[in-house]
Amino acid sequence: MVEQIGQAAGQIWQMLSKAKEPVNITDVPKKTKLTSQIAYQGMGWLAREGKLQYEQKGRSIYVCLTGAECTCD
């Protein structure tokens, strides 16, 4: 299971690195073709590594890569 979550984190990182703007977290599973459970665990993995930046807009939460990795400013 840990390997599957790590692979999901990689897929999410790749998708976010190509994104031109922050992505709604509810769209991450669709954009990566991962199950919601695995996608959210993958985002948790990346967040724990300090690679994600979250932003709340109204009732929605958006995510992009942090710092030098962020292409969605």
PDB file of N, CA, C and O in Angstrom:
ATOM      1  N   MET A   1       0.831  -1.197   0.000  1.00  0.00           N
ATOM      2  CA  MET A   1       0.000   0.000   0.000  1.00  0.00           C
ATOM      3  C   MET A   1       0.873   1.257   0.000  1.00  0.00           C
ATOM      4  O   MET A   1       0.567   2.221  -0.702  1.00  0.00           O
ATOM      5  N   VAL A   2       1.957   1.253   0.781  1.00  0.00           N
ATOM      6  CA  VAL A   2       2.832   2.426   0.840  1.00  0.00           C
ATOM      7  C   VAL A   2       3.431   2.718  -0.536  1.00  0.00           C
ATOM      8  O   VAL A   2       3.552   3.877  -0.932  1.00  0.00           O
ATOM      9  N   GLU A   3       3.799   1.675  -1.252  1.00  0.00           N
ATOM     10  CA  GLU A   3       4.356   1.876  -2.596  1.00  0.00           C
ATOM     11  C   GLU A   3       3.318   2.498  -3.527  1.00  0.00           C
ATOM     12  O   GLU A   3       3.644   3.374  -4.328  1.00  0.00           O
ATOM     13  N   GLN A   4       2.077   2.050  -3.423  1.00  0.00           N
ATOM     14  CA  GLN A   4       0.994   2.585  -4.254  1.00  0.00           C
ATOM     15  C   GLN A   4       0.755   4.075  -3.943  1.00  0.00           C
ATOM     16  O   GLN A   4       0.516   4.868  -4.854  1.00  0.00           O
ATOM     17  N   ILE A   5       0.819   4.440  -2.683  1.00  0.00           N
ATOM     18  CA  ILE A   5       0.627   5.836  -2.290  1.00  0.00           C
ATOM     19  C   ILE A   5       1.789   6.686  -2.790  1.00  0.00           C
ATOM     20  O   ILE A   5       1.587   7.808  -3.253  1.00  0.00           O
ATOM     21  N   GLY A   6       2.996   6.156  -2.697  1.00  0.00           N
ATOM     22  CA  GLY A   6       4.168   6.864  -3.206  1.00  0.00           C
ATOM     23  C   GLY A   6       4.086   7.098  -4.706  1.00  0.00           C
ATOM     24  O   GLY A   6       4.438   8.172  -5.193  1.00  0.00           O
ATOM     25  N   GLN A   7       3.622   6.093  -5.437  1.00  0.00           N
ATOM     26  CA  GLN A   7       3.440   6.251  -6.884  1.00  0.00           C
ATOM     27  C   GLN A   7       2.365   7.285  -7.185  1.00  0.00           C
ATOM     28  O   GLN A   7       2.499   8.072  -8.123  1.00  0.00           O
ATOM     29  N   ALA A   8       1.297   7.285  -6.390  1.00  0.00           N
ATOM     30  CA  ALA A   8       0.229   8.272  -6.561  1.00  0.00           C
ATOM     31  C   ALA A   8       0.776   9.676  -6.320  1.00  0.00           C
ATOM     32  O   ALA A   8       0.439  10.611  -7.046  1.00  0.00           O
ATOM     33  N   ALA A   9       1.615   9.822  -5.305  1.00  0.00           N
ATOM     34  CA  ALA A   9       2.226  11.123  -5.017  1.00  0.00           C
ATOM     35  C   ALA A   9       3.033  11.599  -6.227  1.00  0.00           C
ATOM     36  O   ALA A   9       3.000  12.781  -6.570  1.00  0.00           O
ATOM     37  N   GLY A  10       3.741  10.699  -6.859  1.00  0.00           N
ATOM     38  CA  GLY A  10       4.496  11.043  -8.057  1.00  0.00           C
ATOM     39  C   GLY A  10       3.601  11.499  -9.199  1.00  0.00           C
ATOM     40  O   GLY A  10       3.908  12.472  -9.888  1.00  0.00           O
ATOM     41  N   GLN A  11       2.496  10.796  -9.396  1.00  0.00           N
ATOM     42  CA  GLN A  11       1.540  11.176 -10.444  1.00  0.00           C
ATOM     43  C   GLN A  11       0.949  12.556 -10.168  1.00  0.00           C
ATOM     44  O   GLN A  11       0.801  13.374 -11.076  1.00  0.00           O
ATOM     45  N   ILE A  12       0.617  12.798  -8.915  1.00  0.00           N
ATOM     46  CA  ILE A  12       0.035  14.081  -8.535  1.00  0.00           C
ATOM     47  C   ILE A  12       1.060  15.189  -8.745  1.00  0.00           C
ATOM     48  O   ILE A  12       0.723  16.249  -9.274  1.00  0.00           O
ATOM     49  N   TRP A  13       2.306  14.957  -8.337  1.00  0.00           N
ATOM     50  CA  TRP A  13       3.360  15.953  -8.529  1.00  0.00           C
ATOM     51  C   TRP A  13       3.517  16.283 -10.009  1.00  0.00           C
ATOM     52  O   TRP A  13       3.628  17.452 -10.378  1.00  0.00           O
ATOM     53  N   GLN A  14       3.527  15.257 -10.856  1.00  0.00           N
ATOM     54  CA  GLN A  14       3.659  15.473 -12.299  1.00  0.00           C
ATOM     55  C   GLN A  14       2.498  16.317 -12.834  1.00  0.00           C
ATOM     56  O   GLN A  14       2.712  17.253 -13.605  1.00  0.00           O
ATOM     57  N   MET A  15       1.287  15.990 -12.429  1.00  0.00           N
ATOM     58  CA  MET A  15       0.112  16.719 -12.891  1.00  0.00           C
ATOM     59  C   MET A  15       0.175  18.178 -12.440  1.00  0.00           C
ATOM     60  O   MET A  15      -0.103  19.087 -13.223  1.00  0.00           O
ATOM     61  N   LEU A  16       0.544  18.399 -11.173  1.00  0.00           N
ATOM     62  CA  LEU A  16       0.599  19.766 -10.656  1.00  0.00           C
ATOM     63  C   LEU A  16       1.748  20.556 -11.276  1.00  0.00           C
ATOM     64  O   LEU A  16       1.650  21.772 -11.434  1.00  0.00           O
ATOM     65  N   SER A  17       2.830  19.875 -11.626  1.00  0.00           N
ATOM     66  CA  SER A  17       3.966  20.584 -12.224  1.00  0.00           C
ATOM     67  C   SER A  17       3.613  21.120 -13.609  1.00  0.00           C
ATOM     68  O   SER A  17       4.240  22.066 -14.085  1.00  0.00           O
ATOM     69  N   LYS A  18       2.625  20.527 -14.250  1.00  0.00           N
ATOM     70  CA  LYS A  18       2.188  20.968 -15.577  1.00  0.00           C
ATOM     71  C   LYS A  18       1.004  21.933 -15.512  1.00  0.00           C
ATOM     72  O   LYS A  18       0.645  22.550 -16.514  1.00  0.00           O
ATOM     73  N   ALA A  19       0.404  22.058 -14.337  1.00  0.00           N
ATOM     74  CA  ALA A  19      -0.776  22.922 -14.183  1.00  0.00           C
ATOM     75  C   ALA A  19      -0.376  24.389 -14.270  1.00  0.00           C
ATOM     76  O   ALA A  19       0.654  24.792 -13.730  1.00  0.00           O
ATOM     77  N   LYS A  20      -1.177  25.166 -14.937  1.00  0.00           N
ATOM     78  CA  LYS A  20      -0.921  26.602 -15.094  1.00  0.00           C
ATOM     79  C   LYS A  20      -1.488  27.409 -13.929  1.00  0.00           C
ATOM     80  O   LYS A  20      -1.155  28.582 -13.758  1.00  0.00           O
ATOM     81  N   GLU A  21      -2.338  26.781 -13.136  1.00  0.00           N
ATOM     82  CA  GLU A  21      -2.958  27.446 -11.994  1.00  0.00           C
ATOM     83  C   GLU A  21      -3.283  26.398 -10.938  1.00  0.00           C
ATOM     84  O   GLU A  21      -3.266  25.204 -11.236  1.00  0.00           O
ATOM     85  N   PRO A  22      -3.580  26.822  -9.703  1.00  0.00           N
ATOM     86  CA  PRO A  22      -3.936  25.850  -8.660  1.00  0.00           C
ATOM     87  C   PRO A  22      -5.112  24.969  -9.093  1.00  0.00           C
ATOM     88  O   PRO A  22      -5.990  25.406  -9.837  1.00  0.00           O
ATOM     89  N   VAL A  23      -5.112  23.740  -8.621  1.00  0.00           N
ATOM     90  CA  VAL A  23      -6.130  22.747  -8.975  1.00  0.00           C
ATOM     91  C   VAL A  23      -7.020  22.506  -7.763  1.00  0.00           C
ATOM     92  O   VAL A  23      -6.528  22.339  -6.646  1.00  0.00           O
ATOM     93  N   ASN A  24      -8.330  22.488  -7.987  1.00  0.00           N
ATOM     94  CA  ASN A  24      -9.277  22.156  -6.921  1.00  0.00           C
ATOM     95  C   ASN A  24      -8.973  20.734  -6.463  1.00  0.00           C
ATOM     96  O   ASN A  24      -8.829  19.834  -7.290  1.00  0.00           O
ATOM     97  N   ILE A  25      -8.875  20.526  -5.147  1.00  0.00           N
ATOM     98  CA  ILE A  25      -8.486  19.191  -4.671  1.00  0.00           C
ATOM     99  C   ILE A  25      -9.497  18.115  -5.077  1.00  0.00           C
ATOM    100  O   ILE A  25      -9.137  16.943  -5.180  1.00  0.00           O
ATOM    101  N   THR A  26     -10.740  18.492  -5.306  1.00  0.00           N
ATOM    102  CA  THR A  26     -11.723  17.492  -5.733  1.00  0.00           C
ATOM    103  C   THR A  26     -11.481  17.046  -7.172  1.00  0.00           C
ATOM    104  O   THR A  26     -11.993  16.006  -7.588  1.00  0.00           O
ATOM    105  N   ASP A  27     -10.710  17.817  -7.936  1.00  0.00           N
ATOM    106  CA  ASP A  27     -10.399  17.456  -9.324  1.00  0.00           C
ATOM    107  C   ASP A  27      -9.150  16.584  -9.453  1.00  0.00           C
ATOM    108  O   ASP A  27      -8.909  16.003 -10.511  1.00  0.00           O
ATOM    109  N   VAL A  28      -8.360  16.489  -8.394  1.00  0.00           N
ATOM    110  CA  VAL A  28      -7.104  15.722  -8.455  1.00  0.00           C
ATOM    111  C   VAL A  28      -7.352  14.252  -8.825  1.00  0.00           C
ATOM    112  O   VAL A  28      -6.661  13.734  -9.702  1.00  0.00           O
ATOM    113  N   PRO A  29      -8.307  13.564  -8.193  1.00  0.00           N
ATOM    114  CA  PRO A  29      -8.530  12.162  -8.594  1.00  0.00           C
ATOM    115  C   PRO A  29      -8.900  12.023 -10.072  1.00  0.00           C
ATOM    116  O   PRO A  29      -8.424  11.105 -10.739  1.00  0.00           O
ATOM    117  N   LYS A  30      -9.736  12.913 -10.588  1.00  0.00           N
ATOM    118  CA  LYS A  30     -10.145  12.847 -11.993  1.00  0.00           C
ATOM    119  C   LYS A  30      -8.965  13.096 -12.923  1.00  0.00           C
ATOM    120  O   LYS A  30      -8.784  12.382 -13.909  1.00  0.00           O
ATOM    121  N   LYS A  31      -8.167  14.105 -12.609  1.00  0.00           N
ATOM    122  CA  LYS A  31      -7.055  14.484 -13.479  1.00  0.00           C
ATOM    123  C   LYS A  31      -5.925  13.445 -13.474  1.00  0.00           C
ATOM    124  O   LYS A  31      -5.159  13.361 -14.433  1.00  0.00           O
ATOM    125  N   THR A  32      -5.821  12.662 -12.408  1.00  0.00           N
ATOM    126  CA  THR A  32      -4.756  11.666 -12.298  1.00  0.00           C
ATOM    127  C   THR A  32      -5.263  10.238 -12.523  1.00  0.00           C
ATOM    128  O   THR A  32      -4.474   9.295 -12.583  1.00  0.00           O
ATOM    129  N   LYS A  33      -6.577  10.089 -12.646  1.00  0.00           N
ATOM    130  CA  LYS A  33      -7.210   8.774 -12.808  1.00  0.00           C
ATOM    131  C   LYS A  33      -6.912   7.844 -11.619  1.00  0.00           C
ATOM    132  O   LYS A  33      -6.779   6.630 -11.775  1.00  0.00           O
ATOM    133  N   LEU A  34      -6.813   8.456 -10.423  1.00  0.00           N
ATOM    134  CA  LEU A  34      -6.622   7.706  -9.187  1.00  0.00           C
ATOM    135  C   LEU A  34      -7.948   7.666  -8.428  1.00  0.00           C
ATOM    136  O   LEU A  34      -8.809   8.520  -8.636  1.00  0.00           O
ATOM    137  N   THR A  35      -8.110   6.687  -7.560  1.00  0.00           N
ATOM    138  CA  THR A  35      -9.280   6.697  -6.690  1.00  0.00           C
ATOM    139  C   THR A  35      -9.143   7.877  -5.734  1.00  0.00           C
ATOM    140  O   THR A  35      -8.031   8.331  -5.465  1.00  0.00           O
ATOM    141  N   SER A  36     -10.248   8.369  -5.228  1.00  0.00           N
ATOM    142  CA  SER A  36     -10.212   9.496  -4.293  1.00  0.00           C
ATOM    143  C   SER A  36      -9.348   9.178  -3.083  1.00  0.00           C
ATOM    144  O   SER A  36      -8.547  10.005  -2.650  1.00  0.00           O
ATOM    145  N   GLN A  37      -9.511   7.982  -2.541  1.00  0.00           N
ATOM    146  CA  GLN A  37      -8.763   7.590  -1.346  1.00  0.00           C
ATOM    147  C   GLN A  37      -7.258   7.640  -1.586  1.00  0.00           C
ATOM    148  O   GLN A  37      -6.522   8.209  -0.779  1.00  0.00           O
ATOM    149  N   ILE A  38      -6.798   7.056  -2.675  1.00  0.00           N
ATOM    150  CA  ILE A  38      -5.372   7.037  -2.980  1.00  0.00           C
ATOM    151  C   ILE A  38      -4.880   8.442  -3.327  1.00  0.00           C
ATOM    152  O   ILE A  38      -3.776   8.818  -2.932  1.00  0.00           O
ATOM    153  N   ALA A  39      -5.677   9.224  -4.056  1.00  0.00           N
ATOM    154  CA  ALA A  39      -5.276  10.590  -4.412  1.00  0.00           C
ATOM    155  C   ALA A  39      -5.089  11.443  -3.163  1.00  0.00           C
ATOM    156  O   ALA A  39      -4.105  12.176  -3.059  1.00  0.00           O
ATOM    157  N   TYR A  40      -6.013  11.359  -2.222  1.00  0.00           N
ATOM    158  CA  TYR A  40      -5.896  12.164  -1.008  1.00  0.00           C
ATOM    159  C   TYR A  40      -4.721  11.694  -0.154  1.00  0.00           C
ATOM    160  O   TYR A  40      -4.067  12.508   0.499  1.00  0.00           O
ATOM    161  N   GLN A  41      -4.449  10.399  -0.154  1.00  0.00           N
ATOM    162  CA  GLN A  41      -3.279   9.906   0.569  1.00  0.00           C
ATOM    163  C   GLN A  41      -1.994  10.384  -0.105  1.00  0.00           C
ATOM    164  O   GLN A  41      -1.025  10.726   0.573  1.00  0.00           O
ATOM    165  N   GLY A  42      -1.986  10.407  -1.435  1.00  0.00           N
ATOM    166  CA  GLY A  42      -0.831  10.913  -2.167  1.00  0.00           C
ATOM    167  C   GLY A  42      -0.598  12.392  -1.890  1.00  0.00           C
ATOM    168  O   GLY A  42       0.545  12.823  -1.737  1.00  0.00           O
ATOM    169  N   MET A  43      -1.678  13.174  -1.826  1.00  0.00           N
ATOM    170  CA  MET A  43      -1.537  14.595  -1.490  1.00  0.00           C
ATOM    171  C   MET A  43      -1.011  14.753  -0.068  1.00  0.00           C
ATOM    172  O   MET A  43      -0.220  15.655   0.208  1.00  0.00           O
ATOM    173  N   GLY A  44      -1.446  13.882   0.828  1.00  0.00           N
ATOM    174  CA  GLY A  44      -0.929  13.917   2.199  1.00  0.00           C
ATOM    175  C   GLY A  44       0.566  13.641   2.235  1.00  0.00           C
ATOM    176  O   GLY A  44       1.306  14.274   2.988  1.00  0.00           O
ATOM    177  N   TRP A  45       1.000  12.699   1.423  1.00  0.00           N
ATOM    178  CA  TRP A  45       2.423  12.360   1.317  1.00  0.00           C
ATOM    179  C   TRP A  45       3.207  13.603   0.882  1.00  0.00           C
ATOM    180  O   TRP A  45       4.211  13.961   1.497  1.00  0.00           O
ATOM    181  N   LEU A  46       2.731  14.256  -0.189  1.00  0.00           N
ATOM    182  CA  LEU A  46       3.413  15.446  -0.697  1.00  0.00           C
ATOM    183  C   LEU A  46       3.361  16.600   0.307  1.00  0.00           C
ATOM    184  O   LEU A  46       4.331  17.344   0.451  1.00  0.00           O
ATOM    185  N   ALA A  47       2.238  16.746   0.995  1.00  0.00           N
ATOM    186  CA  ALA A  47       2.107  17.800   1.999  1.00  0.00           C
ATOM    187  C   ALA A  47       3.101  17.571   3.135  1.00  0.00           C
ATOM    188  O   ALA A  47       3.727  18.514   3.618  1.00  0.00           O
ATOM    189  N   ARG A  48       3.241  16.324   3.554  1.00  0.00           N
ATOM    190  CA  ARG A  48       4.179  15.987   4.631  1.00  0.00           C
ATOM    191  C   ARG A  48       5.609  16.308   4.232  1.00  0.00           C
ATOM    192  O   ARG A  48       6.429  16.666   5.077  1.00  0.00           O
ATOM    193  N   GLU A  49       5.910  16.180   2.939  1.00  0.00           N
ATOM    194  CA  GLU A  49       7.243  16.509   2.431  1.00  0.00           C
ATOM    195  C   GLU A  49       7.398  18.013   2.181  1.00  0.00           C
ATOM    196  O   GLU A  49       8.469  18.464   1.776  1.00  0.00           O
ATOM    197  N   GLY A  50       6.343  18.786   2.418  1.00  0.00           N
ATOM    198  CA  GLY A  50       6.399  20.232   2.238  1.00  0.00           C
ATOM    199  C   GLY A  50       6.375  20.664   0.782  1.00  0.00           C
ATOM    200  O   GLY A  50       6.883  21.731   0.441  1.00  0.00           O
ATOM    201  N   LYS A  51       5.786  19.841  -0.079  1.00  0.00           N
ATOM    202  CA  LYS A  51       5.777  20.130  -1.512  1.00  0.00           C
ATOM    203  C   LYS A  51       4.470  20.714  -2.015  1.00  0.00           C
ATOM    204  O   LYS A  51       4.365  21.065  -3.190  1.00  0.00           O
ATOM    205  N   LEU A  52       3.466  20.826  -1.142  1.00  0.00           N
ATOM    206  CA  LEU A  52       2.172  21.355  -1.570  1.00  0.00           C
ATOM    207  C   LEU A  52       1.825  22.637  -0.841  1.00  0.00           C
ATOM    208  O   LEU A  52       2.183  22.838   0.319  1.00  0.00           O
ATOM    209  N   GLN A  53       1.122  23.491  -1.551  1.00  0.00           N
ATOM    210  CA  GLN A  53       0.582  24.719  -0.989  1.00  0.00           C
ATOM    211  C   GLN A  53      -0.927  24.668  -1.179  1.00  0.00           C
ATOM    212  O   GLN A  53      -1.413  24.449  -2.289  1.00  0.00           O
ATOM    213  N   TYR A  54      -1.661  24.868  -0.101  1.00  0.00           N
ATOM    214  CA  TYR A  54      -3.120  24.850  -0.162  1.00  0.00           C
ATOM    215  C   TYR A  54      -3.643  26.271  -0.063  1.00  0.00           C
ATOM    216  O   TYR A  54      -3.072  27.103   0.643  1.00  0.00           O
ATOM    217  N   GLU A  55      -4.727  26.546  -0.770  1.00  0.00           N
ATOM    218  CA  GLU A  55      -5.352  27.863  -0.754  1.00  0.00           C
ATOM    219  C   GLU A  55      -6.862  27.668  -0.751  1.00  0.00           C
ATOM    220  O   GLU A  55      -7.407  26.956  -1.595  1.00  0.00           O
ATOM    221  N   GLN A  56      -7.536  28.307   0.208  1.00  0.00           N
ATOM    222  CA  GLN A  56      -8.989  28.210   0.257  1.00  0.00           C
ATOM    223  C   GLN A  56      -9.596  29.409  -0.434  1.00  0.00           C
ATOM    224  O   GLN A  56      -9.238  30.553  -0.150  1.00  0.00           O
ATOM    225  N   LYS A  57     -10.529  29.139  -1.353  1.00  0.00           N
ATOM    226  CA  LYS A  57     -11.280  30.174  -2.058  1.00  0.00           C
ATOM    227  C   LYS A  57     -12.753  29.842  -1.855  1.00  0.00           C
ATOM    228  O   LYS A  57     -13.281  28.904  -2.453  1.00  0.00           O
ATOM    229  N   GLY A  58     -13.399  30.614  -1.014  1.00  0.00           N
ATOM    230  CA  GLY A  58     -14.792  30.310  -0.691  1.00  0.00           C
ATOM    231  C   GLY A  58     -14.870  28.973   0.022  1.00  0.00           C
ATOM    232  O   GLY A  58     -14.217  28.759   1.043  1.00  0.00           O
ATOM    233  N   ARG A  59     -15.676  28.081  -0.525  1.00  0.00           N
ATOM    234  CA  ARG A  59     -15.827  26.758   0.083  1.00  0.00           C
ATOM    235  C   ARG A  59     -14.908  25.726  -0.552  1.00  0.00           C
ATOM    236  O   ARG A  59     -14.915  24.563  -0.148  1.00  0.00           O
ATOM    237  N   SER A  60     -14.122  26.128  -1.531  1.00  0.00           N
ATOM    238  CA  SER A  60     -13.243  25.206  -2.250  1.00  0.00           C
ATOM    239  C   SER A  60     -11.801  25.335  -1.785  1.00  0.00           C
ATOM    240  O   SER A  60     -11.367  26.406  -1.362  1.00  0.00           O
ATOM    241  N   ILE A  61     -11.066  24.236  -1.865  1.00  0.00           N
ATOM    242  CA  ILE A  61      -9.648  24.230  -1.524  1.00  0.00           C
ATOM    243  C   ILE A  61      -8.870  23.885  -2.782  1.00  0.00           C
ATOM    244  O   ILE A  61      -9.183  22.921  -3.480  1.00  0.00           O
ATOM    245  N   TYR A  62      -7.847  24.692  -3.060  1.00  0.00           N
ATOM    246  CA  TYR A  62      -7.000  24.502  -4.236  1.00  0.00           C
ATOM    247  C   TYR A  62      -5.599  24.137  -3.783  1.00  0.00           C
ATOM    248  O   TYR A  62      -5.174  24.484  -2.681  1.00  0.00           O
ATOM    249  N   VAL A  63      -4.894  23.437  -4.645  1.00  0.00           N
ATOM    250  CA  VAL A  63      -3.554  22.967  -4.312  1.00  0.00           C
ATOM    251  C   VAL A  63      -2.617  23.226  -5.488  1.00  0.00           C
ATOM    252  O   VAL A  63      -3.021  23.129  -6.646  1.00  0.00           O
ATOM    253  N   CYS A  64      -1.366  23.555  -5.181  1.00  0.00           N
ATOM    254  CA  CYS A  64      -0.316  23.650  -6.190  1.00  0.00           C
ATOM    255  C   CYS A  64       0.999  23.308  -5.507  1.00  0.00           C
ATOM    256  O   CYS A  64       1.045  23.157  -4.286  1.00  0.00           O
ATOM    257  N   LEU A  65       2.047  23.189  -6.273  1.00  0.00           N
ATOM    258  CA  LEU A  65       3.361  22.901  -5.720  1.00  0.00           C
ATOM    259  C   LEU A  65       3.917  24.140  -5.039  1.00  0.00           C
ATOM    260  O   LEU A  65       3.652  25.259  -5.478  1.00  0.00           O
ATOM    261  N   THR A  66       4.684  23.955  -3.973  1.00  0.00           N
ATOM    262  CA  THR A  66       5.220  25.074  -3.213  1.00  0.00           C
ATOM    263  C   THR A  66       6.534  25.596  -3.775  1.00  0.00           C
ATOM    264  O   THR A  66       7.199  24.944  -4.580  1.00  0.00           O
ATOM    265  N   GLY A  67       6.878  26.787  -3.324  1.00  0.00           N
ATOM    266  CA  GLY A  67       8.185  27.378  -3.560  1.00  0.00           C
ATOM    267  C   GLY A  67       8.661  27.320  -4.999  1.00  0.00           C
ATOM    268  O   GLY A  67       7.925  27.665  -5.923  1.00  0.00           O
ATOM    269  N   ALA A  68       9.891  26.883  -5.178  1.00  0.00           N
ATOM    270  CA  ALA A  68      10.508  26.813  -6.504  1.00  0.00           C
ATOM    271  C   ALA A  68       9.781  25.832  -7.411  1.00  0.00           C
ATOM    272  O   ALA A  68       9.877  25.931  -8.635  1.00  0.00           O
ATOM    273  N   GLU A  69       9.043  24.870  -6.812  1.00  0.00           N
ATOM    274  CA  GLU A  69       8.329  23.878  -7.606  1.00  0.00           C
ATOM    275  C   GLU A  69       6.984  24.386  -8.107  1.00  0.00           C
ATOM    276  O   GLU A  69       6.378  23.768  -8.982  1.00  0.00           O
ATOM    277  N   CYS A  70       6.505  25.513  -7.558  1.00  0.00           N
ATOM    278  CA  CYS A  70       5.166  26.003  -7.890  1.00  0.00           C
ATOM    279  C   CYS A  70       5.167  26.749  -9.226  1.00  0.00           C
ATOM    280  O   CYS A  70       5.888  27.731  -9.403  1.00  0.00           O
ATOM    281  N   THR A  71       4.357  26.271 -10.147  1.00  0.00           N
ATOM    282  CA  THR A  71       4.236  26.914 -11.455  1.00  0.00           C
ATOM    283  C   THR A  71       2.886  27.591 -11.601  1.00  0.00           C
ATOM    284  O   THR A  71       2.499  27.966 -12.708  1.00  0.00           O
ATOM    285  N   CYS A  72       2.163  27.752 -10.500  1.00  0.00           N
ATOM    286  CA  CYS A  72       0.792  28.243 -10.609  1.00  0.00           C
ATOM    287  C   CYS A  72       0.581  29.562  -9.882  1.00  0.00           C
ATOM    288  O   CYS A  72      -0.548  29.844  -9.479  1.00  0.00           O
ATOM    289  N   ASP A  73       1.595  30.373  -9.696  1.00  0.00           N
ATOM    290  CA  ASP A  73       1.434  31.679  -9.041  1.00  0.00           C
ATOM    291  C   ASP A  73       0.695  32.653  -9.902  1.00  0.00           C
ATOM    292  O   ASP A  73       0.478  33.794  -9.497  1.00  0.00           O
TER     293      ASP A  73
END
